[in-house]
Every structure is written in C-alpha cells, then in structure tokens.
Amino acid sequence: MIGFTLAIIAIPIFIYFSTKLSAEWNKAASVDRYIESRIQVSDLSLPAVSYITDSKGNIISEITNGQKRIILAPKDIPQLLKDAFVVTEDRNFFEHPGVDLFAIGRAIAANHKSNEIKQGASTITQQLARHLFLNQEKTYNRKLAELLYSYEIEKNFSKEDILGMYINAIYFGNGAYGIETASQTYFGKTAAGLSNAELLFLSAIPNNPTLYNPSIHFSETKERQERIIDQLVDNLKLSPAQGEKLKD
C-alpha cells in the first residue's frame, strides 16, 4: 500500500511541473491500471558472457553481445561494495518504493525553472530500469517511463535482488560491465578476492567511467575512492580508523 500511495503522489507531482508529458496519462483510471496496461516486468536478466570450452573444461572462446559481463548472485557481492553504492547513489534505497519523492521534487523544481532537465534524482531502481529497458536521453517522457518501470520492479523483486542486479548491470569502463568483470579487468582476480580498498576503488568508476578511468585518470579515481570512504564513515558503515587505513 505504501508503494501504491507514493506512486499516486509522485507521478502527479511530476506531471504538474512538466507540460511536455504525454496527455495519455490523464486518461488512465488509476496508477495500477496505467502501469499494468503498458509496463510489465517479470524478468531482470542481463546479457552475460558465454564460454565455449574443450573436453577438459578449458575456455577456447567466449561470446558476448558487446557487453562483457559475468553475473554474480546478490549474496556473492561483497557487503561493503553494496554499502558504497547505497551511500553514494541512493541513501534512502531501503526505505523508498523505487522513487525518492523529495529528491524528485527538488530536481523537478530546478528543471522547471530552467525549462530543461539539468538535475537528476534517480534512485538505484530507476538507474536499473534505465539500464535494462530505456536509454540515456534527457526527456520528460523517458523520465516518466523510468518511474513506471521502477514502480513495477519494486513490486516484483526484493531490494537485495534489485541492488545486486544494479551492481551487475553498471559500466565500469574499459569494456567491463558489472563488478566481477571489473575485478578481473583491473586487478586480475575475482571480486571475492579483492581487498576492501580495491573494492572501493572500483566503486569510484561507474559515476563517470570516462573521468574515473583509472588507466588514464588514476589520481581522480583515487580521490573519489577517498570521498566514498569518508561517506561510509559518516554513515557508520566504517569506523574512522578503518577509513583512514583504507586510504593508505
């Protein structure tokens, strides 16, 4: 019921501030009817690498669709990495129903004033919806679709599944999608084998894979890693002593 109520509140707010949204929305009898007639989410599968092996199990070839990704189960993703993305991307992740109303309100007000989309307020669920079903264009219609997909994702999947899929989905630069591929690309080992400092170093990249490409901009990536560590300390996910040790 909370998700249903918040969705009813969120979407009219979005429409109020945007004259560019589809008029079709006003014809819908209810949020659920509108969503269910146009948006259905029953699967969150991602493209992953397929391997061809010989009779002894040695890899002789791999097949991708352009996104090199090895998918980890949510339980196999290190907790500190999950904490890092929640703290930096969506601090209310475990409380909201896929949409952060207060963040959206601030962003919509700013965007309405400038008559263009300058501020975002995307939750982790919205970012996942964008990765799976939409594109990166900055339009009000795309933003509305993002809200609808997010609402439906939250109805059908647990927070743990959503967070895990998000970490598997995001781009870490240099052709690496998801934390497991990033771990092997940058450190030559699995995510389970990374130190906490290495995990947090990788967590710095997806915010801007070009700016925080460690192969070219190592110092910028390191600075962002340290900012993430500070945020984890501020949010009681690390002690001050642990944070300082990880920066070394």
C-alpha positions as CSV (number, residue, x, y, z in Angstrom):
1,M,0.0,0.0,0.0
2,I,2.9,2.4,0.7
3,G,4.3,1.9,-2.8
4,F,0.9,2.4,-4.3
5,T,0.2,5.6,-2.3
6,L,3.7,7.1,-3.0
7,A,3.3,6.3,-6.7
8,I,0.0,8.2,-6.7
9,I,1.7,11.2,-5.1
10,A,4.9,11.1,-7.2
11,I,3.6,10.9,-10.7
12,P,1.1,13.8,-10.4
13,I,3.9,15.9,-9.0
14,F,6.0,15.0,-12.0
15,I,3.2,15.9,-14.4
16,Y,2.4,19.2,-12.7
17,F,5.8,20.5,-13.3
18,S,6.1,19.2,-16.9
19,T,3.9,20.4,-19.7
20,K,5.7,18.0,-22.0
21,L,4.4,14.7,-20.5
22,S,2.1,12.6,-22.6
23,A,-1.6,13.5,-22.4
24,E,-2.4,9.9,-22.4
25,W,-1.6,9.7,-18.6
26,N,-4.7,11.8,-17.8
27,K,-6.9,9.2,-19.4
28,A,-5.7,6.4,-17.1
29,A,-8.3,5.4,-14.4
30,S,-5.6,4.6,-11.8
31,V,-1.8,4.2,-11.4
32,D,-2.1,0.4,-11.3
33,R,-4.3,0.3,-14.4
34,Y,-2.0,2.6,-16.4
35,I,1.2,0.7,-15.4
36,E,-0.2,-2.8,-15.8
37,S,-1.5,-2.0,-19.3
38,R,1.8,-0.7,-20.6
39,I,4.6,-1.8,-18.3
40,Q,5.2,-5.4,-17.3
41,V,8.4,-6.5,-15.6
42,S,8.8,-10.2,-14.8
43,D,12.5,-10.7,-15.6
44,L,15.6,-8.7,-14.8
45,S,18.1,-10.7,-16.9
46,L,21.2,-9.1,-18.2
47,P,23.4,-10.1,-21.2
48,A,26.4,-12.0,-20.0
49,V,29.5,-13.7,-21.4
50,S,29.0,-17.3,-22.8
51,Y,32.0,-19.6,-22.9
52,I,33.0,-22.4,-25.3
53,T,35.2,-25.0,-23.6
54,D,37.1,-28.0,-24.6
55,S,36.6,-31.5,-23.2
56,K,38.8,-30.6,-20.2
57,G,36.9,-27.5,-19.4
58,N,39.5,-25.1,-20.7
59,I,38.0,-21.9,-22.3
60,I,38.7,-21.8,-26.0
61,S,36.3,-19.0,-27.0
62,E,33.8,-16.5,-25.5
63,I,30.6,-15.0,-26.9
64,T,29.2,-11.6,-26.0
65,N,26.7,-9.2,-27.4
66,G,29.1,-6.2,-26.9
67,Q,28.7,-6.1,-23.1
68,K,31.4,-8.2,-21.4
69,R,29.7,-9.2,-18.1
70,I,30.0,-12.0,-15.6
71,I,26.9,-12.0,-13.3
72,L,27.2,-12.6,-9.6
73,A,24.4,-13.7,-7.3
74,P,23.4,-10.9,-4.9
75,K,24.8,-13.0,-1.9
76,D,28.2,-13.2,-3.6
77,I,28.6,-9.4,-3.9
78,P,30.7,-8.0,-1.0
79,Q,28.6,-6.1,1.5
80,L,31.0,-3.2,1.6
81,L,30.5,-2.6,-2.1
82,K,26.7,-2.7,-1.7
83,D,27.1,-0.1,1.2
84,A,29.2,2.1,-1.0
85,F,26.7,2.3,-3.8
86,V,23.7,2.9,-1.5
87,V,25.6,5.6,0.4
88,T,26.8,7.4,-2.8
89,E,23.8,6.8,-5.1
90,D,20.7,6.3,-3.1
91,R,20.8,6.7,0.7
92,N,17.0,6.0,1.1
93,F,17.2,2.9,-1.1
94,F,15.8,0.5,1.6
95,E,13.0,2.9,2.5
96,H,11.5,4.2,-0.7
97,P,9.3,2.3,-3.2
98,G,11.6,2.9,-6.1
99,V,11.2,6.6,-6.3
100,D,12.5,9.3,-3.9
101,L,9.8,11.9,-3.8
102,F,11.7,14.6,-2.0
103,A,14.7,14.3,-4.4
104,I,12.3,14.3,-7.4
105,G,10.6,17.4,-6.0
106,R,13.8,19.3,-5.7
107,A,15.0,18.2,-9.2
108,I,11.7,19.0,-10.9
109,A,11.5,22.4,-9.4
110,A,15.0,23.2,-10.6
111,N,14.4,21.8,-14.0
112,H,11.1,23.5,-14.4
113,K,12.7,26.8,-13.5
114,S,15.4,26.4,-16.2
115,N,12.9,24.8,-18.7
116,E,15.2,21.8,-19.2
117,I,16.5,18.8,-17.4
118,K,19.6,19.8,-15.5
119,Q,19.2,17.9,-12.2
120,G,18.5,14.2,-11.8
121,A,17.1,12.4,-8.8
122,S,17.3,8.8,-9.9
123,T,17.2,6.1,-7.3
124,I,19.2,2.8,-7.8
125,T,15.9,1.3,-9.0
126,Q,15.4,4.0,-11.6
127,Q,19.0,3.6,-12.8
128,L,18.5,-0.1,-13.1
129,A,15.3,0.5,-15.1
130,R,17.2,2.8,-17.4
131,H,19.9,0.2,-18.0
132,L,17.5,-2.6,-18.7
133,F,14.6,-1.0,-20.6
134,L,15.3,2.5,-21.6
135,N,18.1,4.8,-22.8
136,Q,20.1,7.8,-21.5
137,E,18.2,10.6,-23.3
138,K,17.2,13.5,-21.0
139,T,13.5,13.9,-21.8
140,Y,10.4,14.1,-19.6
141,N,8.8,11.1,-21.4
142,R,11.8,8.9,-20.7
143,K,11.7,10.1,-17.1
144,L,8.1,9.1,-16.8
145,A,8.7,5.7,-18.3
146,E,11.6,5.3,-15.8
147,L,9.3,6.0,-12.9
148,L,6.8,3.5,-14.1
149,Y,9.3,0.7,-14.7
150,S,10.8,1.4,-11.2
151,Y,7.4,1.1,-9.6
152,E,6.9,-2.2,-11.3
153,I,10.4,-3.5,-10.5
154,E,9.9,-2.8,-6.8
155,K,6.6,-4.7,-6.8
156,N,8.1,-7.8,-8.2
157,F,11.6,-8.0,-6.8
158,S,13.3,-7.7,-3.4
159,K,15.7,-4.8,-2.5
160,E,18.5,-7.3,-2.4
161,D,17.8,-8.6,-5.9
162,I,17.5,-5.0,-7.2
163,L,20.8,-3.9,-5.7
164,G,22.6,-7.0,-6.9
165,M,21.3,-6.6,-10.4
166,Y,22.3,-2.9,-10.4
167,I,25.8,-3.8,-9.4
168,N,25.9,-6.4,-12.2
169,A,24.5,-4.0,-14.7
170,I,26.5,-0.8,-14.4
171,Y,29.5,0.1,-16.6
172,F,33.0,0.2,-15.0
173,G,34.8,1.4,-18.1
174,N,37.2,-0.3,-20.5
175,G,34.6,-2.7,-21.7
176,A,33.8,-4.1,-18.2
177,Y,30.1,-4.4,-17.1
178,G,29.4,-5.5,-13.6
179,I,31.7,-5.8,-10.6
180,E,33.0,-9.3,-11.4
181,T,34.2,-8.4,-14.9
182,A,35.7,-5.1,-13.5
183,S,37.6,-7.0,-10.8
184,Q,39.1,-9.3,-13.4
185,T,39.8,-6.4,-15.8
186,Y,41.6,-4.1,-13.4
187,F,43.0,-6.5,-10.7
188,G,43.2,-9.9,-12.4
189,K,41.2,-11.6,-9.7
190,T,37.6,-12.2,-8.7
191,A,35.5,-9.8,-6.7
192,A,35.6,-12.2,-3.8
193,G,39.4,-11.9,-3.8
194,L,39.6,-8.1,-3.7
195,S,40.6,-6.2,-0.7
196,N,38.2,-3.6,0.7
197,A,40.4,-0.8,-0.6
198,E,40.3,-2.4,-4.1
199,L,36.5,-2.8,-3.9
200,L,36.1,0.9,-3.0
201,F,38.5,1.9,-5.7
202,L,36.3,0.1,-8.3
203,S,33.2,1.7,-6.8
204,A,34.5,5.1,-7.8
205,I,34.4,4.3,-11.5
206,P,30.7,4.0,-12.5
207,N,29.8,7.5,-11.5
208,N,31.7,8.7,-14.6
209,P,33.7,5.9,-16.4
210,T,35.5,8.4,-18.6
211,L,36.6,10.8,-15.8
212,Y,37.3,8.0,-13.4
213,N,39.1,5.7,-15.8
214,P,42.0,4.5,-13.6
215,S,44.1,3.6,-16.6
216,I,44.1,7.3,-17.6
217,H,43.0,9.3,-14.6
218,F,44.3,7.3,-11.6
219,S,44.6,10.3,-9.3
220,E,41.0,11.4,-9.9
221,T,39.7,7.8,-9.3
222,K,41.8,7.6,-6.1
223,E,40.3,10.9,-4.9
224,R,36.8,9.7,-5.5
225,Q,37.6,6.5,-3.7
226,E,38.6,8.5,-0.7
227,R,35.5,10.6,-0.8
228,I,33.4,7.4,-0.8
229,I,35.4,6.1,2.2
230,D,34.6,9.4,4.0
231,Q,30.9,9.0,3.2
232,L,30.9,5.4,4.5
233,V,32.5,6.6,7.7
234,D,29.9,9.4,8.0
235,N,27.1,6.9,7.6
236,L,28.6,4.5,10.2
237,K,29.5,1.8,7.7
238,L,33.2,2.1,8.6
239,S,34.9,3.4,11.7
240,P,37.2,6.4,11.3
241,A,40.2,4.2,11.9
242,Q,39.1,1.7,9.2
243,G,38.5,4.6,6.8
244,E,42.0,6.0,7.3
245,K,43.6,2.6,6.9
246,L,41.7,2.1,3.6
247,K,43.0,5.3,2.2
248,D,46.7,4.3,2.6
